[in-house]
Amino acid sequence: MQQRLPGSVAPLPLSSRLTTLADIRLSLEVAHILEGQGIPSALAPPEVVAVAQEMLGEAQTLLAPAALYAILPVCGLEHEQVALGPGATFSGPLAARALAGATELAVVVCTIGPALEDRMAALFAAGEPLRALALDGAGTAAVGQLAGMVGVRICDEATTRGLSVGMRASPGQEGWPITQQRVLFDLVPAGKIGVQLTPSCLMLPRKSVSFVVGLGPGLRADAVPCDFCSKRERCRWRHERV
């Protein structure tokens, strides 16, 4: 049974449209590991590239990707409050903007499992930080790839129903308090794929992501959370994306 945290809402009855994905194949390359470390491939020192190449095969064996998502109705939106049903509300300017115009939303949790993190910890303890950091980059890239694949699946399903999808947003991004993870975790049984929420609203395993995306007629997917962030003009990650 999923443990409720203090201050969380009463769990809603799950939508019948709950999907669990476990048979997922991720494919990493050295460039993905470097990007996951925040290093552009063209600027990576040779020794860092060599370690990434060395760890690529091992990283791939440590991945256990899994995801689940539920499609739920949006009951109303008012004053930066998105009502999802009795007792369940997403609150914050980012959530309100992301879900404006949505008639439904997909609530998603993805993870690559704990094995890669455990191996990272062992490497750090053994005094091999470069190899550990390469695995960290691989994990970041892998969970990002997984979230992207799930997003494409949700988009494809929406299209077959004559709907479009909006922007993706996650609790903890600017404009959406991290404490809203409690609401999200009450809406989907993340424990089914081994993801738990800590009292401080962080996910375990750490290489996990949660997000929502709105579904409805006439939504736009090209808006991104960066567009609403106060740091957008000086953030190197945003400028590299653009």
C-alpha positions as CSV (number, residue, x, y, z in Angstrom):
1,M,0.0,0.0,0.0
2,Q,1.3,3.5,-0.9
3,Q,2.1,5.5,2.2
4,R,0.5,8.9,2.5
5,L,2.6,11.8,3.6
6,P,1.4,14.5,6.1
7,G,-0.5,17.2,4.2
8,S,-1.3,15.1,1.2
9,V,-4.8,14.8,-0.2
10,A,-7.0,11.7,0.0
11,P,-6.2,9.4,-2.9
12,L,-8.6,9.6,-5.8
13,P,-10.1,6.5,-7.4
14,L,-7.6,5.7,-10.2
15,S,-8.7,6.3,-13.8
16,S,-9.3,3.1,-15.7
17,R,-6.8,4.5,-18.2
18,L,-3.7,3.7,-16.1
19,T,-0.8,2.5,-18.2
20,T,2.4,0.8,-16.8
21,L,5.4,0.4,-19.1
22,A,8.2,-2.0,-18.2
23,D,9.5,-3.5,-21.4
24,I,11.4,-0.4,-22.6
25,R,14.7,-0.3,-24.5
26,L,16.9,2.7,-24.0
27,S,20.0,3.2,-26.2
28,L,22.8,5.4,-24.9
29,E,25.8,6.8,-26.7
30,V,28.9,8.5,-25.4
31,A,27.5,11.9,-26.4
32,H,24.5,11.2,-24.1
33,I,26.7,10.5,-21.1
34,L,28.7,13.8,-21.7
35,E,25.5,15.8,-22.1
36,G,24.1,14.2,-18.9
37,Q,27.3,15.5,-17.2
38,G,26.6,19.0,-18.6
39,I,29.6,18.8,-21.0
40,P,29.2,19.6,-24.7
41,S,30.7,16.8,-26.7
42,A,32.9,19.2,-28.7
43,L,34.4,20.6,-25.5
44,A,34.9,17.4,-23.5
45,P,38.5,16.7,-22.4
46,P,39.9,13.5,-23.9
47,E,40.2,11.8,-20.5
48,V,36.5,12.4,-19.8
49,V,35.5,11.1,-23.2
50,A,37.6,8.0,-22.6
51,V,35.9,7.3,-19.2
52,A,32.5,7.8,-20.8
53,Q,33.4,5.2,-23.5
54,E,34.7,2.8,-20.8
55,M,31.5,3.1,-18.8
56,L,29.0,3.1,-21.6
57,G,28.5,-0.7,-21.7
58,E,28.2,-1.1,-17.9
59,A,25.8,1.8,-17.7
60,Q,23.5,0.1,-20.2
61,T,23.4,-3.1,-18.2
62,L,22.4,-1.1,-15.0
63,L,19.3,0.4,-16.5
64,A,15.9,-0.9,-15.5
65,P,13.5,1.6,-17.1
66,A,9.9,1.7,-16.1
67,A,7.1,4.2,-16.3
68,L,3.5,4.6,-15.5
69,Y,0.9,7.3,-16.3
70,A,-2.8,8.0,-15.7
71,I,-5.1,10.1,-17.8
72,L,-7.4,12.1,-15.6
73,P,-10.1,14.7,-16.2
74,V,-9.5,18.4,-15.4
75,C,-12.5,19.7,-13.5
76,G,-11.7,23.4,-13.5
77,L,-9.0,26.1,-13.4
78,E,-9.3,29.3,-11.4
79,H,-6.8,31.6,-9.7
80,E,-3.7,29.3,-10.4
81,Q,-5.6,26.3,-9.0
82,V,-6.2,23.3,-11.2
83,A,-9.0,21.2,-9.8
84,L,-8.8,17.5,-10.6
85,G,-11.6,16.2,-8.4
86,P,-12.7,16.2,-4.7
87,G,-9.6,17.1,-2.6
88,A,-7.1,17.1,-5.4
89,T,-5.7,20.4,-6.7
90,F,-2.5,21.4,-8.4
91,S,-1.5,24.9,-7.3
92,G,1.0,27.4,-8.8
93,P,1.4,29.6,-11.8
94,L,3.4,27.1,-13.8
95,A,0.9,24.3,-13.3
96,A,-1.9,26.7,-14.2
97,R,-0.2,27.9,-17.4
98,A,0.8,24.3,-18.4
99,L,-2.7,23.0,-18.0
100,A,-4.7,26.1,-19.3
101,G,-7.3,24.9,-21.8
102,A,-6.7,21.2,-21.0
103,T,-9.7,18.9,-20.6
104,E,-7.6,16.1,-19.4
105,L,-4.1,15.6,-18.1
106,A,-1.5,12.8,-18.1
107,V,0.2,12.3,-14.7
108,V,3.6,10.5,-15.3
109,V,6.3,8.9,-13.2
110,C,9.4,7.4,-14.8
111,T,12.5,5.8,-13.3
112,I,15.6,3.8,-14.4
113,G,15.7,1.9,-11.1
114,P,18.3,1.9,-8.3
115,A,21.1,-0.3,-9.7
116,L,23.0,2.5,-11.4
117,E,22.9,4.7,-8.3
118,D,24.1,1.9,-6.2
119,R,27.0,1.3,-8.5
120,M,27.8,5.1,-8.5
121,A,27.9,5.0,-4.7
122,A,30.3,2.1,-4.8
123,L,32.6,3.8,-7.2
124,F,32.7,7.0,-5.2
125,A,33.5,4.9,-2.1
126,A,36.3,3.2,-4.0
127,G,37.9,6.6,-4.9
128,E,36.9,6.5,-8.6
129,P,34.9,9.7,-9.0
130,L,35.4,10.0,-12.8
131,R,33.8,6.7,-13.4
132,A,31.0,7.5,-10.9
133,L,30.4,10.8,-12.6
134,A,30.2,9.1,-16.0
135,L,27.5,6.8,-14.6
136,D,25.7,9.8,-13.2
137,G,25.7,11.4,-16.6
138,A,24.4,8.2,-18.2
139,G,21.6,8.0,-15.6
140,T,20.6,11.6,-16.2
141,A,20.5,11.0,-20.0
142,A,18.7,7.7,-19.7
143,V,15.8,9.0,-17.5
144,G,15.5,12.0,-19.8
145,Q,15.3,9.7,-22.8
146,L,12.7,7.6,-21.0
147,A,10.5,10.6,-20.2
148,G,10.7,11.7,-23.8
149,M,9.6,8.3,-25.0
150,V,6.6,8.3,-22.7
151,G,5.7,11.8,-23.8
152,V,5.7,10.7,-27.4
153,R,3.4,7.8,-26.5
154,I,1.0,10.1,-24.7
155,C,1.0,12.5,-27.7
156,D,0.3,9.6,-30.1
157,E,-2.6,8.4,-28.0
158,A,-4.0,11.9,-27.7
159,T,-3.8,12.4,-31.5
160,T,-5.8,9.2,-32.1
161,R,-8.5,10.7,-29.9
162,G,-8.5,14.1,-31.8
163,L,-6.7,15.9,-29.0
164,S,-3.4,17.8,-28.9
165,V,-0.9,18.0,-26.0
166,G,0.4,21.0,-24.1
167,M,3.7,21.7,-22.4
168,R,5.3,19.4,-19.9
169,A,5.8,20.6,-16.3
170,S,7.1,19.1,-13.1
171,P,6.7,20.0,-9.4
172,G,9.9,21.7,-8.2
173,Q,10.3,23.8,-11.3
174,E,9.9,27.6,-10.8
175,G,6.3,28.4,-10.3
176,W,5.3,25.0,-9.0
177,P,6.2,24.1,-5.4
178,I,8.0,20.8,-4.9
179,T,5.5,20.0,-2.2
180,Q,3.0,19.4,-5.0
181,Q,4.7,16.1,-5.5
182,R,2.5,14.8,-2.8
183,V,-0.6,15.5,-4.8
184,L,1.0,13.9,-7.9
185,F,1.9,10.8,-6.0
186,D,-1.6,10.5,-4.6
187,L,-2.9,10.4,-8.2
188,V,-0.7,7.5,-9.5
189,P,0.6,4.4,-7.7
190,A,4.3,5.1,-8.3
191,G,5.2,2.3,-5.9
192,K,4.2,-0.1,-8.7
193,I,7.5,0.8,-10.4
194,G,9.5,1.1,-7.2
195,V,9.4,4.9,-6.9
196,Q,8.8,6.4,-3.4
197,L,8.5,10.0,-2.1
198,T,10.6,11.2,0.8
199,P,9.2,13.5,3.5
200,S,11.0,16.4,1.7
201,C,9.2,15.4,-1.6
202,L,12.3,14.1,-3.4
203,M,11.9,10.8,-5.3
204,L,13.8,7.6,-4.7
205,P,15.5,6.3,-6.8
206,R,16.9,9.7,-7.5
207,K,17.1,9.0,-11.2
208,S,13.4,9.3,-11.5
209,V,11.2,12.1,-13.0
210,S,7.6,13.1,-12.6
211,F,5.6,15.4,-14.8
212,V,2.2,16.3,-16.1
213,V,1.1,17.3,-19.5
214,G,-2.3,18.7,-20.5
215,L,-4.5,17.1,-23.2
216,G,-7.2,19.0,-25.1
217,P,-8.3,20.7,-28.3
218,G,-6.0,23.4,-29.5
219,L,-3.2,23.0,-27.0
220,R,0.5,23.9,-27.9
221,A,3.4,21.7,-27.0
222,D,6.1,24.2,-28.1
223,A,5.9,26.3,-24.9
224,V,8.4,25.1,-22.2
225,P,8.8,25.8,-18.5
226,C,11.9,27.9,-19.5
227,D,9.5,30.5,-21.0
228,F,8.1,31.2,-17.5
229,C,11.3,31.1,-15.5
230,S,12.8,34.3,-14.1
231,K,16.3,33.0,-14.9
232,R,15.6,32.5,-18.6
233,E,17.7,35.3,-19.9
234,R,20.9,34.2,-18.1
235,C,20.5,30.5,-18.1
236,R,23.1,28.7,-20.3
237,W,20.9,25.6,-20.5
238,R,18.1,27.6,-22.1
239,H,20.3,29.3,-24.6
240,E,21.9,26.0,-25.6
241,R,18.4,24.5,-26.1
242,V,17.4,27.5,-28.3
